[in-house]
Amino acid sequence: MGILQLRDAQQMAVEKSLDLVEIAPTAKPPVCKIMDYGKFKYEQAKRDKEARKKQKTMEIKEVKLRPNIEDHDFETKARNAQRFLIDGDKVKVTIMFRGREITHPELGRVLCLRLAEFCKAEANIERDPKLEGRNMIMILTPLKHD
């Protein structure tokens, strides 16, 4: 339509029973469009809802271990972590130290790396094992399977 005065553009919108919507306010001159704003908002909400429907939300599942865990218990926890990773969730591995166990953080690090090795076909290490207070935390993310 070209460059119009504001009142002329508003008058055209009123004649067509539509709304005058500002598209690019920072442009010189500002860009406006005559449209049904209610219909536009409805269609935009519909597109957003459809996009959310297709989107996979990634949860963080937690596996808690102790430094002196037995082999069978470790394997059970590791299989759970594997299952979480296959389902597409992140896994937070927490090694809980009690009492004097905290004097040997290297045992927790070895346990974290052992779990990462167990799950290496399904996961990458997002965050290396790190001691935070009395807990050692490591985060595993699932590999991208296309």
SULMOMO-V628207 format. One record per helix or strand. SS is the DSSP state (@ for helix, = for strand). FROM is the first residue (numbers start at 1). LEN is the number of residues. If there is no record, write none. Layout:
ss=SS from=FROM len=LEN
ss=SS from=FROM len=LEN
This chain:
ss=@ from=6 len=10
ss== from=19 len=6
ss== from=31 len=5
ss=@ from=37 len=18
ss== from=60 len=7
ss=@ from=71 len=16
ss== from=90 len=7
ss=@ from=99 len=20
ss== from=123 len=10
ss== from=135 len=8
